[in-house]
Amino acid sequence: MCLSLQSLVAADGNEVFLRSVIHLMSLPTSCISMKATTRKVIITTFTAVALIGSVPLMGLTLPKKEPMFKDLVTGKPIDSQLDPQAKAILEETAKSGGPPAEIHAKRKAINALFIKLGGKPEQIYQVENLSVPSSNGAIPIRIYRPKTDKLPAVIYTHGGGFEKGSLDSHDAPLRMLANRSGCVFVAVDYKLTPEHKFPAQTDDAFAVLNWIHSNANKLGIDETRLAVAGDSVGGNLAAVSAIRARDAGQIKVSYQVLFYPVTDVTLSSESWKSFANGPWLSRAYEMNAVNHVYLPKGYDPKDPLVSPLFANVKGLPPAFVADAEFDGYRDEGQSYAQKLKNAGIPTIAKIYPGQIHDFLLMTDKLDAAKTLIEDAAFALRTAFNTTSVSTSNQTLQPLK
């Protein structure tokens, strides 16, 4: 009896399927109207499918794929709870094996990564590179102006564990923030570790705030409407600038925007217990960067100018505080927001579900990054009564 191809394909069940393949293999070529090479391909394919399907019947099990990340407190995988776009970024970056250990190579690699994740910079009315004089040397800044009017200004300090990050790594999101908030954004290229330890970074950020205030008129900035902002350790520097401005009593900071801020360099919150091994960040690496390398030996990590969570927050400006759900820094950021609220300071506190640290910088890959920017821009427009700027008719200005 000859076996038709149709009966082979229709064979139902592992045993029948395997018997059909075996029977087909034993038949002469003349019984089946197909070339020998075609028969060989079909036999090989069906045999593989049959064997895979019969694995459970043989008493064998295929190895389970290990989850990329777990909540270390509950022991449960979190992969399925990650934003699929964020998970895709994690998978892609994992293939690279991480940044180089040497600091200059590491800075270059991280810059390149965030420039790529930020995508093509959108058009804005004017971008200008300047230098701010200070007692500790010149501080490079980049000013993003969305339109010609006299505008509020937001002094922005970038993230990067105090050791990396630059004007270029944050270029894409800052253009978007400036256009959507209707505010001038001033990016600060502060001194980095390990070459410079605390308080060099806070001194640079505060020096730029003072310089912008003093030169507001010629810069087309309204000195009565100033804000500070930053992401990660940049959020730390922004919060510290607000504290220093309050204490000095010479400049009024009217608002603060803190993206997943570092507010406690002891890294002792519950979220660090859950996410000590990631995603994106590890507690061991961060502890070394934001505590041991950043601080002079023996310096108190609970100094309010190091860890704003331990500061007296009375008299500080209203705030927008945003954190990522799967981030070790989540709880300390939200604790700082709650401390501001408890002091009667108007504060918007949000946790973005499924997100990871640094997601602000992933505007080309993450829809949530765009949502975060829209939320922060709305908070600034509300605080300063400004309007967003359409980018459709903008002409990109050359850097000066």
C-alpha positions in Angstrom: 0.0 0.0 0.0 1.3 3.4 -1.0 1.1 6.4 1.5 0.0 9.8 0.2 1.5 13.0 1.3 -1.9 14.2 2.4 -2.3 11.3 4.8 1.1 11.9 6.2 0.3 15.6 6.9 -3.1 14.7 8.4 -1.6 12.0 10.7 -2.9 12.7 14.2 -0.9 12.0 17.4 2.8 11.4 18.1 2.7 7.7 17.7 0.7 7.8 14.4 2.9 10.6 13.1 6.1 8.6 13.8 4.7 5.4 12.3 3.7 7.3 9.2 7.2 8.8 8.8 8.8 5.4 9.4 6.5 3.9 6.8 7.3 6.7 4.3 11.0 6.1 4.8 10.5 2.4 3.9 8.5 2.9 0.8 10.0 2.9 -2.7 10.2 6.2 -4.5 7.7 5.0 -7.1 4.9 4.9 -4.5 5.1 8.6 -3.9 4.8 11.2 -6.7 7.7 13.4 -5.6 11.4 13.7 -6.2 13.7 11.8 -3.9 15.3 15.0 -2.7 11.9 16.5 -1.9 10.9 13.3 0.0 14.1 13.5 2.0 13.4 17.1 3.1 9.9 16.3 4.1 10.9 13.2 6.0 13.6 15.2 7.9 11.3 18.0 8.7 8.4 15.8 9.9 10.7 13.6 11.9 12.1 16.5 13.8 8.6 17.9 14.5 7.5 14.4 15.6 10.4 13.9 17.9 10.0 17.4 19.5 6.4 16.7 20.0 7.1 13.3 21.5 9.6 14.5 24.1 7.1 14.4 27.0 6.1 10.9 26.0 9.7 9.8 26.3 9.8 11.1 29.9 12.1 14.0 29.0 11.5 17.7 29.6 13.0 20.7 27.8 15.0 23.1 30.0 13.1 26.1 31.1 14.3 29.5 30.1 15.6 31.4 33.2 14.0 34.8 33.8 16.3 37.8 33.1 15.3 39.5 36.4 13.7 38.7 39.7 12.4 40.6 42.7 14.9 39.4 45.2 12.5 39.9 48.1 9.6 37.8 46.7 11.8 35.6 44.5 9.3 36.1 41.7 10.4 36.8 38.1 9.5 40.3 36.9 10.2 39.9 33.1 6.5 39.7 32.2 5.8 42.9 34.2 8.4 45.0 32.3 7.2 47.3 29.6 7.9 45.2 26.4 9.8 48.2 24.9 12.0 48.4 28.0 12.5 44.7 28.0 13.7 44.9 24.4 16.2 47.5 25.3 17.5 45.4 28.2 17.9 42.3 25.9 19.7 44.3 23.3 22.1 46.0 25.7 22.8 42.7 27.4 24.3 41.4 24.2 27.0 44.1 24.3 28.3 42.7 27.6 28.2 46.1 29.4 30.4 49.2 29.1 34.2 49.1 29.4 35.8 49.3 32.9 38.3 52.1 32.0 36.6 55.4 32.9 37.2 57.3 29.6 36.1 54.4 27.5 33.1 53.9 29.7 32.1 57.6 29.3 32.4 57.3 25.6 30.3 54.1 25.4 27.6 55.4 27.7 27.4 58.7 25.6 27.0 56.7 22.4 24.3 54.4 24.0 22.1 57.3 25.2 22.6 59.3 22.0 21.3 56.2 20.1 18.4 55.6 22.5 17.5 59.3 22.4 17.1 59.3 18.6 17.3 62.2 16.2 17.3 65.5 18.1 14.2 67.5 17.3 14.4 71.1 16.1 14.4 73.9 18.5 14.6 77.7 18.1 18.2 78.1 19.4 20.9 76.0 21.0 24.0 77.9 22.4 27.1 76.6 24.1 28.6 78.9 26.7 31.0 78.7 29.6 30.3 79.9 33.2 33.3 81.2 35.2 33.7 79.9 38.7 36.4 79.7 41.5 36.9 76.1 40.6 37.3 76.6 36.8 35.0 77.2 33.9 31.8 75.2 33.7 30.5 74.4 30.2 26.7 74.8 29.7 24.3 74.4 26.9 21.2 76.6 26.6 18.1 75.4 24.8 15.7 78.2 23.9 12.3 77.3 22.4 11.4 80.9 21.4 12.5 84.5 21.6 10.3 85.7 24.5 11.7 86.4 28.0 11.2 83.0 29.5 11.5 81.0 32.7 14.7 78.9 33.0 15.3 75.4 34.2 18.9 74.6 35.3 19.4 71.0 34.4 22.0 68.5 35.8 22.4 65.2 34.1 22.6 61.7 35.5 25.4 59.2 35.2 26.5 58.1 38.7 28.6 61.4 39.1 31.2 59.7 36.8 29.7 59.9 33.3 27.0 61.7 31.3 27.5 64.9 29.3 25.8 67.6 27.4 25.5 65.3 24.4 24.0 62.3 26.3 21.0 64.3 27.3 20.6 66.4 24.2 17.5 64.8 22.7 15.2 64.8 25.9 16.2 68.3 26.8 15.2 69.7 23.4 11.9 68.0 23.9 11.5 69.3 27.4 12.3 72.9 26.4 9.8 72.9 23.5 7.0 71.3 25.4 7.4 73.3 28.6 8.0 76.7 26.9 11.0 77.2 29.2 14.7 77.8 28.5 16.7 74.7 29.6 20.3 75.2 30.8 22.3 72.0 30.8 25.3 71.9 33.2 28.4 70.0 32.3 29.6 69.6 35.9 32.9 68.1 37.0 32.9 64.3 37.3 34.3 61.6 39.6 36.8 60.1 40.2 38.8 63.2 39.1 36.7 65.4 41.3 34.9 64.4 44.5 32.1 66.0 46.5 31.3 68.9 46.7 32.7 69.8 43.3 29.5 68.6 41.5 27.1 70.5 43.8 29.3 73.6 43.7 29.2 73.6 39.9 25.4 73.2 39.8 24.9 76.0 42.3 27.4 78.3 40.6 25.5 78.0 37.3 22.2 78.7 39.1 23.7 81.9 40.5 25.3 82.9 37.2 22.0 82.5 35.3 20.2 84.6 37.9 22.9 87.3 37.7 22.9 87.3 33.8 19.2 86.7 33.3 18.4 90.0 31.5 21.0 89.6 28.8 20.1 85.9 28.3 16.5 86.7 27.8 15.5 84.9 31.0 13.0 85.9 33.7 15.0 85.7 36.9 11.8 85.5 39.0 10.9 82.2 37.4 13.7 79.8 37.9 13.6 76.0 38.4 16.0 73.2 38.9 15.8 69.7 37.4 17.8 66.6 36.8 17.7 62.8 36.5 19.3 60.2 38.8 22.3 61.8 40.4 21.4 65.0 38.5 18.1 64.9 40.4 20.3 64.8 43.6 22.2 67.9 42.4 19.0 69.7 41.5 17.4 69.0 44.9 20.6 70.1 46.7 20.7 73.3 44.6 17.1 74.1 45.8 18.2 73.5 49.4 21.3 75.7 49.0 19.3 78.5 47.4 16.8 78.4 50.2 19.5 78.5 52.8 21.5 81.3 51.0 18.3 83.4 50.7 19.4 85.3 47.6 17.8 83.4 44.8 14.2 82.0 44.7 13.9 78.7 43.1 10.2 78.3 42.1 10.0 74.7 41.0 12.0 71.4 40.9 11.7 68.5 38.5 13.3 65.3 39.8 13.5 62.3 37.5 14.2 59.1 39.6 16.4 61.2 41.9 19.2 59.8 44.2 18.1 61.2 47.6 19.8 58.7 49.9 23.3 57.5 49.0 23.2 54.8 51.7 20.9 52.9 49.2 19.0 51.3 52.1 15.4 51.4 50.8 13.2 48.4 50.3 13.3 48.8 46.5 17.1 48.3 46.6 16.5 45.0 48.4 14.2 43.9 45.6 16.2 45.2 42.7 19.8 44.9 43.9 20.6 42.8 40.8 18.7 45.0 38.3 17.1 45.5 35.9 19.5 48.1 34.4 21.4 49.0 37.6 23.0 46.9 40.4 23.2 48.0 44.0 26.9 47.1 44.3 27.9 49.2 41.3 25.8 52.2 42.4 27.0 52.0 46.0 30.5 52.3 44.8 29.8 55.1 42.4 27.4 57.4 44.4 28.9 56.7 47.8 32.5 55.4 48.0 33.9 57.2 44.9 31.8 60.3 45.1 32.4 61.1 48.8 35.7 61.9 50.4 36.8 59.1 52.8 34.9 59.3 56.1 32.4 61.8 54.9 28.9 61.4 56.3 26.6 59.9 53.6 23.6 61.3 55.5 24.7 64.9 55.1 21.6 66.7 53.6 23.8 68.1 50.8 24.7 64.6 49.9 21.4 62.8 50.7 18.5 65.3 50.5 16.2 62.8 52.1 17.7 63.7 55.4 17.3 67.5 54.9 14.9 69.9 56.5 12.6 70.5 53.5 10.6 73.4 55.0 10.5 76.3 52.5 11.6 74.3 49.5 9.8 74.8 46.1 7.0 72.6 44.7 8.1 69.5 42.9 7.4 67.0 40.2 9.0 63.6 41.2 9.0 60.7 38.8 10.2 57.2 39.5 10.4 53.9 37.5 8.6 50.9 38.9 11.6 48.5 38.6 14.4 50.7 39.9 16.3 50.5 43.1 16.1 54.3 43.4 12.3 54.2 43.3 11.5 54.2 47.1 13.9 56.9 48.1 12.6 59.2 45.3 9.0 58.6 46.5 10.0 59.0 50.1 11.5 62.4 49.3 8.2 63.4 47.5 6.2 62.3 50.6 8.5 64.3 52.8 7.8 67.4 50.7 4.1 66.7 50.9 4.2 66.2 54.6 5.8 69.7 54.9 2.8 71.1 53.0 4.8 71.6 49.7 2.7 71.0 46.6 4.2 67.8 45.0 3.3 65.6 42.1 4.7 62.1 42.7 4.4 59.4 40.0 5.7 55.9 39.5 5.8 54.8 35.9 4.7 51.1 35.6 7.0 48.7 33.9 9.8 51.1 33.6 13.5 51.0 34.4 16.1 53.6 35.5 17.2 56.1 32.9 14.1 55.7 30.8 13.8 59.5 30.3 16.8 59.1 27.9 15.2 56.4 25.7 12.8 58.7 23.8 13.5 57.0 20.5 12.6 53.5 21.8 10.2 54.0 24.7 6.7 55.5 24.5 6.8 55.9 28.3 9.8 58.3 27.9 7.7 60.6 25.8 4.8 60.4 28.3 7.3 61.3 31.1 8.4 64.3 29.2 4.9 65.4 28.5 4.0 65.1 32.2 7.0 67.1 33.3 6.4 69.7 30.7 2.8 70.1 31.8 3.9 70.6 35.4 6.3 73.3 34.3 3.7 75.0 32.1 1.3 75.0 35.0 3.9 76.4 37.4 5.1 79.2 35.1 2.0 79.8 33.0 3.9 79.1 29.8 2.8 77.5 26.5 4.4 74.7 24.5 6.1 75.4 21.2 5.3 73.6 17.9 8.4 72.1 16.4 7.0 71.7 12.9 8.2 75.1 11.7 11.3 75.4 13.7 14.7 76.0 12.0 17.5 74.2 13.8 20.1 76.7 15.0 23.8 75.9 14.8 25.8 75.6 18.0 27.9 78.6 19.0 
